Amino acid sequence: MSIARACLLLMIAGCVQRPPVAKPPRRVPEPHTYRADLQASIAPPAGWMQLPTERTEDHVTQVWVSPSDLTALGVIHFRLPLPVGHDLAVWGFLQNMKDSEGHAELIEQHWDAAADCMRFVAEGGRYRVRTKLFVNGLTGWAIFAGTRVGEEIDEVELRRAIAAREQVQVGR
């Protein structure tokens, strides 16, 4: 093959139209909404259903459930009778879980210095929650991604709930 012919083939090959490389879709963050009753900005995953807000004298709870109804994102804003630390607040969370679900077990717990919060996993009679807990004086927040005990976990939904939990901003 002559050099001229080889150059011509290379030029033609270089001009062949190739399909564009598909780029992964850019994830557009959900818009945050500030809720004064929760003292938090929240962006639940798109398409998740907001359940009725639960209110007592000392806490407000808002939960969003996934389309499959197997996964949830929740925000609890609570008041404390005394300024307590995170460990005692986790203990109180577990007592409330035990009262409402009949059982509560702390699976794991650790301090997250980067986020300045306590992270823990707890399992009750009905739900397993992966929680970020913030305490500030006489108030606190528990933000959780939850799944049903004994049901199959939808990993995609759980990742969406965890991502939304990480984006919640607490305080005024």
Protein Blocks (a to p, Z undefined) as FASTA:
>chain_A
ZZklmmmmmmmmmmpccdddddddddddddddddfklopacdddehiacddddddfkbcc
dddddfkopaccdddddddfbdcdfklmmmmmmmmmmmmnopacdfbdcddfknopacdd
dddfkbccddddddehjaccdddddddehiacdfklmmmmmmmmmmpcgdZZ
